[in-house]
Amino acid sequence: MNIARVRWACRRGMLELDVLFQPFVENFYQEMSDEDKTVFIRLLECEDPELFAWFMGHEVCPDAELARMVVKVRGRPAP
């Protein structure tokens, strides 16, 4: 998926998710491995309520790869 499509997919229905995804894509996506990019795109295909629960720590993502990406996105400081 090209960067423009990834940026568009990061525009969510919840401000809390926009605040996480948009800076992450702008600052870190390009330097990620192809494998991590694929996992990140899979993460973006999840529904907003699931994402919100995972990122806010209300639930643990059952998919190990996606859970690793949640930690990666949450762990990146805003520039």
C-alpha atoms as an extended CHARMM CRD file, in Angstrom:
* protein
*
        79  EXT
         1         1  MET       CA              0.0000000000        0.0000000000        0.0000000000  PROA      1               0.0000000000
         2         2  ASN       CA              1.4300000000        3.3780000000       -0.8950000000  PROA      2               0.0000000000
         3         3  ILE       CA              1.9760000000        6.0540000000        1.7320000000  PROA      3               0.0000000000
         4         4  ALA       CA             -0.9850000000        8.1740000000        0.6140000000  PROA      4               0.0000000000
         5         5  ARG       CA             -3.3630000000        5.2540000000        1.1620000000  PROA      5               0.0000000000
         6         6  VAL       CA             -1.8140000000        4.5130000000        4.5420000000  PROA      6               0.0000000000
         7         7  ARG       CA             -2.2580000000        8.1480000000        5.5660000000  PROA      7               0.0000000000
         8         8  TRP       CA             -5.8960000000        8.0080000000        4.4730000000  PROA      8               0.0000000000
         9         9  ALA       CA             -6.4670000000        4.7510000000        6.3970000000  PROA      9               0.0000000000
        10        10  CYS       CA             -5.0920000000        6.4520000000        9.5190000000  PROA      10              0.0000000000
        11        11  ARG       CA             -7.9550000000        8.9360000000        9.4500000000  PROA      11              0.0000000000
        12        12  ARG       CA            -10.3490000000        7.2770000000       11.8460000000  PROA      12              0.0000000000
        13        13  GLY       CA            -13.7060000000        8.0530000000       13.3760000000  PROA      13              0.0000000000
        14        14  MET       CA            -12.1200000000        8.6410000000       16.7840000000  PROA      14              0.0000000000
        15        15  LEU       CA             -9.8380000000       11.5440000000       17.5800000000  PROA      15              0.0000000000
        16        16  GLU       CA             -7.9150000000        9.3960000000       20.0640000000  PROA      16              0.0000000000
        17        17  LEU       CA             -6.8980000000        7.0470000000       17.2560000000  PROA      17              0.0000000000
        18        18  ASP       CA             -6.0690000000        9.8750000000       14.8530000000  PROA      18              0.0000000000
        19        19  VAL       CA             -3.7060000000       11.3190000000       17.4580000000  PROA      19              0.0000000000
        20        20  LEU       CA             -1.8850000000        7.9820000000       17.6610000000  PROA      20              0.0000000000
        21        21  PHE       CA             -1.8120000000        6.9130000000       14.0310000000  PROA      21              0.0000000000
        22        22  GLN       CA             -1.1600000000       10.0900000000       12.0770000000  PROA      22              0.0000000000
        23        23  PRO       CA              2.0810000000       11.1320000000       13.8200000000  PROA      23              0.0000000000
        24        24  PHE       CA              3.2830000000        7.5240000000       13.7980000000  PROA      24              0.0000000000
        25        25  VAL       CA              2.8360000000        7.2480000000       10.0390000000  PROA      25              0.0000000000
        26        26  GLU       CA              4.4130000000       10.6220000000        9.3580000000  PROA      26              0.0000000000
        27        27  ASN       CA              7.4590000000        9.9630000000       11.5210000000  PROA      27              0.0000000000
        28        28  PHE       CA              8.1010000000        6.2110000000       11.5480000000  PROA      28              0.0000000000
        29        29  TYR       CA              6.2320000000        4.3140000000        8.8110000000  PROA      29              0.0000000000
        30        30  GLN       CA              8.7740000000        4.8890000000        6.0340000000  PROA      30              0.0000000000
        31        31  GLU       CA             11.6280000000        3.3910000000        8.0710000000  PROA      31              0.0000000000
        32        32  MET       CA              9.7170000000        0.2700000000        9.1340000000  PROA      32              0.0000000000
        33        33  SER       CA             10.4970000000       -3.1400000000        7.6590000000  PROA      33              0.0000000000
        34        34  ASP       CA              8.1510000000       -4.4900000000        4.9960000000  PROA      34              0.0000000000
        35        35  GLU       CA              6.9330000000       -7.0750000000        7.5090000000  PROA      35              0.0000000000
        36        36  ASP       CA              6.0690000000       -4.3800000000       10.0580000000  PROA      36              0.0000000000
        37        37  LYS       CA              4.3560000000       -2.3010000000        7.3740000000  PROA      37              0.0000000000
        38        38  THR       CA              2.1800000000       -5.3110000000        6.5290000000  PROA      38              0.0000000000
        39        39  VAL       CA              1.2720000000       -5.8050000000       10.1880000000  PROA      39              0.0000000000
        40        40  PHE       CA              0.5170000000       -2.0910000000       10.5900000000  PROA      40              0.0000000000
        41        41  ILE       CA             -1.8100000000       -2.1920000000        7.5790000000  PROA      41              0.0000000000
        42        42  ARG       CA             -3.5610000000       -5.2270000000        9.1070000000  PROA      42              0.0000000000
        43        43  LEU       CA             -3.9630000000       -3.1900000000       12.2950000000  PROA      43              0.0000000000
        44        44  LEU       CA             -5.5780000000       -0.3680000000       10.3270000000  PROA      44              0.0000000000
        45        45  GLU       CA             -8.1220000000       -2.8430000000        8.9610000000  PROA      45              0.0000000000
        46        46  CYS       CA             -9.4880000000       -3.4510000000       12.4770000000  PROA      46              0.0000000000
        47        47  GLU       CA            -12.5910000000       -1.7110000000       13.7400000000  PROA      47              0.0000000000
        48        48  ASP       CA            -12.2720000000        1.5090000000       15.7530000000  PROA      48              0.0000000000
        49        49  PRO       CA            -13.8530000000        0.1140000000       18.9690000000  PROA      49              0.0000000000
        50        50  GLU       CA            -11.3280000000       -2.7610000000       18.9820000000  PROA      50              0.0000000000
        51        51  LEU       CA             -8.4300000000       -0.4160000000       18.3270000000  PROA      51              0.0000000000
        52        52  PHE       CA             -9.5850000000        1.9750000000       21.0200000000  PROA      52              0.0000000000
        53        53  ALA       CA             -9.8220000000       -0.8410000000       23.5810000000  PROA      53              0.0000000000
        54        54  TRP       CA             -6.3390000000       -2.1290000000       22.7030000000  PROA      54              0.0000000000
        55        55  PHE       CA             -4.6240000000        1.2420000000       22.6560000000  PROA      55              0.0000000000
        56        56  MET       CA             -6.2810000000        2.4560000000       25.8510000000  PROA      56              0.0000000000
        57        57  GLY       CA             -5.3900000000       -0.7910000000       27.6280000000  PROA      57              0.0000000000
        58        58  HSD       CA             -8.9730000000       -1.9020000000       28.2430000000  PROA      58              0.0000000000
        59        59  GLU       CA             -8.3690000000       -5.1690000000       26.3720000000  PROA      59              0.0000000000
        60        60  VAL       CA             -5.4150000000       -7.1470000000       25.0870000000  PROA      60              0.0000000000
        61        61  CYS       CA             -5.3100000000       -7.8250000000       21.3750000000  PROA      61              0.0000000000
        62        62  PRO       CA             -5.6050000000      -11.5990000000       20.8230000000  PROA      62              0.0000000000
        63        63  ASP       CA             -3.3830000000      -11.5260000000       17.7150000000  PROA      63              0.0000000000
        64        64  ALA       CA              0.2960000000      -11.5360000000       18.7800000000  PROA      64              0.0000000000
        65        65  GLU       CA              1.5450000000       -9.6210000000       15.7230000000  PROA      65              0.0000000000
        66        66  LEU       CA             -1.0950000000       -6.9290000000       16.0960000000  PROA      66              0.0000000000
        67        67  ALA       CA             -0.4780000000       -6.7240000000       19.8500000000  PROA      67              0.0000000000
        68        68  ARG       CA              3.2330000000       -6.1560000000       19.1430000000  PROA      68              0.0000000000
        69        69  MET       CA              2.3250000000       -3.3560000000       16.7220000000  PROA      69              0.0000000000
        70        70  VAL       CA              0.0070000000       -1.7480000000       19.2930000000  PROA      70              0.0000000000
        71        71  VAL       CA              2.9420000000       -1.6380000000       21.7080000000  PROA      71              0.0000000000
        72        72  LYS       CA              5.1920000000       -0.2240000000       18.9890000000  PROA      72              0.0000000000
        73        73  VAL       CA              2.7450000000        2.5620000000       18.0750000000  PROA      73              0.0000000000
        74        74  ARG       CA              2.0270000000        3.4100000000       21.7210000000  PROA      74              0.0000000000
        75        75  GLY       CA              5.7090000000        3.4350000000       22.5610000000  PROA      75              0.0000000000
        76        76  ARG       CA              6.7080000000        6.0560000000       20.0040000000  PROA      76              0.0000000000
        77        77  PRO       CA              6.9670000000        9.5380000000       21.4500000000  PROA      77              0.0000000000
        78        78  ALA       CA              5.4510000000       12.4060000000       19.5160000000  PROA      78              0.0000000000
        79        79  PRO       CA              8.1630000000       14.5030000000       17.8370000000  PROA      79              0.0000000000
